[in-house]
Amino acid sequence: MSRAMSFTIRILLVLFILVSVYAVMAFNFHLPFPLAMTPLNTLLGFSFALLHASQRNGWKR
């Protein structure tokens, strides 16, 4: 496992959590919710899942 990949996975996870929490809070507290956040959240989640799976299965970049 390379350090760059591990760092990237952690950053993607943190960003995914932050965007997800904001989406829930925006719904509950009637905050502005940009429509671009929906595909961004999906992209972050999928990217994290793909990199995490490749790391766990020992796939090479």
Backbone as a printed PyTorch tensor [residue, N CA C, xyz], in Angstrom:
tensor([[[  0.8500,  -1.1730,   0.0000],
         [  0.0000,   0.0000,   0.0000],
         [  0.8950,   1.2370,   0.0000]],

        [[  0.6680,   2.1070,  -0.9410],
         [  1.4730,   3.3160,  -0.9940],
         [  0.8800,   4.3810,  -0.0740]],

        [[  1.7420,   5.2570,   0.3660],
         [  1.2940,   6.3220,   1.2690],
         [  0.3740,   7.2940,   0.5440]],

        [[  0.6450,   7.5290,  -0.7440],
         [ -0.1950,   8.4580,  -1.5060],
         [ -1.6150,   7.9170,  -1.6380]],

        [[ -1.7310,   6.6170,  -1.8660],
         [ -3.0570,   6.0180,  -1.9980],
         [ -3.7950,   6.0490,  -0.6590]],

        [[ -3.0950,   5.7620,   0.4070],
         [ -3.7020,   5.7990,   1.7300],
         [ -4.1730,   7.2100,   2.0740]],

        [[ -3.3660,   8.2010,   1.7520],
         [ -3.7330,   9.5970,   1.9880],
         [ -4.9470,   9.9860,   1.1520]],

        [[ -4.9730,   9.5690,  -0.1060],
         [ -6.0960,   9.8760,  -0.9940],
         [ -7.3830,   9.2490,  -0.4830]],

        [[ -7.3060,   8.0190,  -0.0190],
         [ -8.4900,   7.3370,   0.5100],
         [ -9.0270,   8.0750,   1.7320]],

        [[ -8.1470,   8.5000,   2.6010],
         [ -8.5890,   9.2270,   3.8040],
         [ -9.2250,  10.5650,   3.4510]],

        [[ -8.6280,  11.2790,   2.5120],
         [ -9.1870,  12.5710,   2.0880],
         [-10.5620,  12.3750,   1.4650]],

        [[-10.7090,  11.3740,   0.6000],
         [-12.0100,  11.1060,  -0.0200],
         [-13.0580,  10.7480,   1.0240]],

        [[-12.6790,   9.9670,   2.0180],
         [-13.6210,   9.5960,   3.0710],
         [-14.0630,  10.8170,   3.8750]],

        [[-13.1190,  11.6690,   4.2290],
         [-13.4610,  12.8750,   4.9930],
         [-14.3670,  13.7900,   4.1760]],

        [[-14.0470,  13.9900,   2.9010],
         [-14.8920,  14.8310,   2.0450],
         [-16.2880,  14.2370,   1.8880]],

        [[-16.3640,  12.9220,   1.7200],
         [-17.6600,  12.2550,   1.5910],
         [-18.5000,  12.4470,   2.8500]],

        [[-17.8710,  12.3060,   4.0030],
         [-18.5920,  12.4920,   5.2680],
         [-19.0700,  13.9330,   5.4100]],

        [[-18.2040,  14.8950,   5.0960],
         [-18.5860,  16.2990,   5.2230],
         [-19.7430,  16.6680,   4.3010]],

        [[-19.6880,  16.2200,   3.0560],
         [-20.7620,  16.5300,   2.1100],
         [-22.0510,  15.8340,   2.5330]],

        [[-21.9560,  14.6140,   3.0120],
         [-23.1510,  13.8880,   3.4570],
         [-23.7890,  14.5460,   4.6760]],

        [[-22.9650,  14.9430,   5.6260],
         [-23.4920,  15.6060,   6.8260],
         [-24.1320,  16.9360,   6.4600]],

        [[-23.5020,  17.6890,   5.5600],
         [-24.0970,  18.9590,   5.1450],
         [-25.4340,  18.7330,   4.4440]],

        [[-25.5190,  17.6920,   3.6310],
         [-26.7790,  17.4110,   2.9340],
         [-27.9040,  17.1220,   3.9210]],

        [[-27.6100,  16.3600,   4.9520],
         [-28.6270,  16.0510,   5.9650],
         [-28.9890,  17.3010,   6.7610]],

        [[-27.9830,  18.0720,   7.1420],
         [-28.2520,  19.2910,   7.9080],
         [-28.9910,  20.3270,   7.0720]],

        [[-28.6700,  20.4220,   5.7980],
         [-29.3610,  21.3750,   4.9240],
         [-30.8320,  21.0220,   4.8120]],

        [[-31.1330,  19.7460,   4.7590],
         [-32.5290,  19.3150,   4.6850],
         [-33.2610,  19.6200,   5.9910]],

        [[-32.6270,  19.3320,   7.1050],
         [-33.2740,  19.5170,   8.4070],
         [-33.4210,  20.9790,   8.8110]],

        [[-32.4350,  21.8080,   8.4830],
         [-32.4340,  23.2000,   8.9270],
         [-32.7390,  24.1890,   7.8050]],

        [[-33.1940,  23.7040,   6.6700],
         [-33.5870,  24.5340,   5.5230],
         [-32.4540,  25.4590,   5.0700]],

        [[-31.2600,  24.9090,   4.9800],
         [-30.1050,  25.6450,   4.4780],
         [-30.0840,  25.5500,   2.9570]],

        [[-29.3850,  26.4650,   2.2850],
         [-29.2930,  26.3570,   0.8210],
         [-28.5540,  25.0770,   0.4290]],

        [[-29.0730,  24.4170,  -0.5780],
         [-28.4950,  23.1460,  -1.0250],
         [-28.2340,  23.2210,  -2.5260]],

        [[-26.9780,  23.4210,  -2.9310],
         [-26.6730,  23.4630,  -4.3620],
         [-26.9190,  22.0990,  -5.0060]],

        [[-27.5170,  22.1120,  -6.1710],
         [-27.8290,  20.8470,  -6.8420],
         [-26.5800,  20.0740,  -7.2510]],

        [[-25.4580,  20.7450,  -7.3740],
         [-24.2160,  20.0650,  -7.7570],
         [-23.6920,  19.1610,  -6.6460]],

        [[-24.2280,  19.2870,  -5.4540],
         [-23.7390,  18.4540,  -4.3460],
         [-24.1900,  17.0030,  -4.4690]],

        [[-25.2990,  16.7570,  -5.1320],
         [-25.7700,  15.3790,  -5.2770],
         [-24.8060,  14.5390,  -6.1120]],

        [[-24.4380,  14.9750,  -7.3340],
         [-23.4580,  14.1670,  -8.0710],
         [-22.0720,  14.1840,  -7.4240]],

        [[-21.7280,  15.2710,  -6.7430],
         [-20.4410,  15.3240,  -6.0510],
         [-20.3840,  14.2770,  -4.9440]],

        [[-21.4550,  14.1560,  -4.1910],
         [-21.5200,  13.1660,  -3.1190],
         [-21.4170,  11.7480,  -3.6870]],

        [[-22.1060,  11.4980,  -4.7800],
         [-22.0440,  10.1870,  -5.4280],
         [-20.6370,   9.8910,  -5.9280]],

        [[-20.0100,  10.8670,  -6.5520],
         [-18.6570,  10.6860,  -7.0790],
         [-17.6500,  10.4290,  -5.9580]],

        [[-17.7590,  11.1700,  -4.8820],
         [-16.8530,  10.9610,  -3.7500],
         [-17.0390,   9.5750,  -3.1320]],

        [[-18.2840,   9.1650,  -2.9510],
         [-18.5530,   7.8520,  -2.3700],
         [-18.0650,   6.7150,  -3.2500]],

        [[-18.3130,   6.8260,  -4.5480],
         [-17.8830,   5.7720,  -5.4670],
         [-16.3610,   5.7240,  -5.5640]],

        [[-15.7200,   6.8880,  -5.6200],
         [-14.2540,   6.9240,  -5.6980],
         [-13.6240,   6.3190,  -4.4490]],

        [[-14.1740,   6.6670,  -3.2900],
         [-13.6610,   6.0790,  -2.0490],
         [-13.8280,   4.5640,  -2.0580]],

        [[-15.0110,   4.0970,  -2.4320],
         [-15.2710,   2.6540,  -2.4250],
         [-14.3530,   1.9160,  -3.3940]],

        [[-14.1350,   2.4770,  -4.5640],
         [-13.2830,   1.8340,  -5.5660],
         [-11.8260,   1.7780,  -5.1030]],

        [[-11.3140,   2.8850,  -4.5860],
         [ -9.9280,   2.8820,  -4.1130],
         [ -9.7440,   1.9910,  -2.8900]],

        [[-10.7160,   2.0020,  -1.9990],
         [-10.6270,   1.1650,  -0.8050],
         [-10.6530,  -0.3200,  -1.1860]],

        [[-11.5060,  -0.6840,  -2.1240],
         [-11.5650,  -2.0810,  -2.5730],
         [-10.2720,  -2.4850,  -3.2730]],

        [[ -9.7280,  -1.5900,  -4.0920],
         [ -8.4860,  -1.9300,  -4.7850],
         [ -7.3360,  -2.0880,  -3.7950]],

        [[ -7.3440,  -1.2940,  -2.7450],
         [ -6.3120,  -1.4170,  -1.7140],
         [ -6.4560,  -2.7410,  -0.9660]],

        [[ -7.6630,  -3.0980,  -0.5880],
         [ -7.8970,  -4.3200,   0.1860],
         [ -7.6530,  -5.5810,  -0.6330]],

        [[ -7.8990,  -5.5140,  -1.9420],
         [ -7.6980,  -6.6890,  -2.7870],
         [ -6.2870,  -6.7780,  -3.3470]],

        [[ -5.4680,  -5.7820,  -3.0630],
         [ -4.0840,  -5.8170,  -3.5140],
         [ -3.8990,  -5.4900,  -4.9760]],

        [[ -4.8500,  -4.8030,  -5.5730],
         [ -4.7170,  -4.4120,  -6.9740],
         [ -3.6660,  -3.3260,  -7.0990]],

        [[ -2.9790,  -3.3280,  -8.2280],
         [ -1.9690,  -2.2990,  -8.4920],
         [ -2.6090,  -1.1730,  -9.2820]],

        [[ -2.0770,   0.0210,  -9.1100],
         [ -2.5840,   1.1750,  -9.8500],
         [ -2.1760,   1.1100, -11.2800]]])
